Amino acid sequence: MTSTGLEKIPTVGQQFDHYLHEAIESVACEQPEGEIVEEVQSGYRINNNVIRPAKVKVSCGKNK
């Protein structure tokens, strides 16, 4: 896919970035606040322009 400039947006384990990701749920868990814990739908960009943001679940930290 990279030969056409299309690339998948990285998600799980990454810090949430509102330019690349769409948060659909906030989850209380062990991961640091703002870290992506699950990908619900893949996101893509072409030549560094987002064509579809990734839909993700984001950690709100422990016991919140």
C-alpha positions as CSV (number, residue, x, y, z in Angstrom):
1,M,0.0,0.0,0.0
2,T,2.9,2.4,0.6
3,S,3.8,2.5,-3.1
4,T,0.6,4.5,-3.7
5,G,1.2,6.7,-0.7
6,L,-1.6,5.0,1.3
7,E,-0.7,4.0,4.9
8,K,-2.6,2.6,7.9
9,I,-2.6,4.9,11.0
10,P,-0.9,3.3,14.0
11,T,-3.2,2.9,17.0
12,V,-2.8,0.5,20.0
13,G,-0.1,1.6,22.3
14,Q,0.1,5.1,20.8
15,Q,-0.8,8.3,22.4
16,F,-4.2,9.6,21.3
17,D,-4.0,12.3,18.6
18,H,-7.2,14.0,17.6
19,Y,-5.8,14.7,14.1
20,L,-5.4,10.9,13.5
21,H,-7.8,9.2,15.8
22,E,-11.5,9.4,16.8
23,A,-12.2,8.3,20.4
24,I,-15.4,6.4,20.7
25,E,-15.0,5.2,24.3
26,S,-12.9,6.0,27.4
27,V,-11.8,3.0,29.3
28,A,-10.5,2.7,33.0
29,C,-7.4,0.5,32.8
30,E,-3.8,0.1,33.8
31,Q,-2.4,2.0,30.8
32,P,-1.5,5.6,31.1
33,E,-4.2,8.2,30.5
34,G,-4.5,9.1,26.8
35,E,-3.0,5.8,25.5
36,I,-5.0,3.9,22.9
37,V,-6.0,0.5,24.2
38,E,-8.1,-0.9,21.3
39,E,-8.7,-0.2,17.6
40,V,-12.3,-0.5,16.6
41,Q,-11.9,0.6,12.9
42,S,-8.7,1.1,11.0
43,G,-7.8,4.6,9.8
44,Y,-5.8,5.6,6.8
45,R,-3.9,8.5,5.3
46,I,-2.5,9.1,1.9
47,N,0.6,11.3,1.4
48,N,0.2,12.4,5.1
49,N,-3.4,13.5,4.6
50,V,-5.9,11.7,6.7
51,I,-8.7,10.2,4.6
52,R,-10.3,8.3,7.5
53,P,-9.4,8.7,11.2
54,A,-9.0,5.5,13.2
55,K,-11.8,4.8,15.6
56,V,-10.3,3.8,19.0
57,K,-10.9,3.3,22.7
58,V,-8.6,5.4,24.9
59,S,-7.4,4.8,28.5
60,C,-8.7,7.3,31.1
61,G,-6.2,5.9,33.7
62,K,-6.7,3.5,36.5
63,N,-9.9,3.5,38.7
64,K,-11.7,6.4,37.0
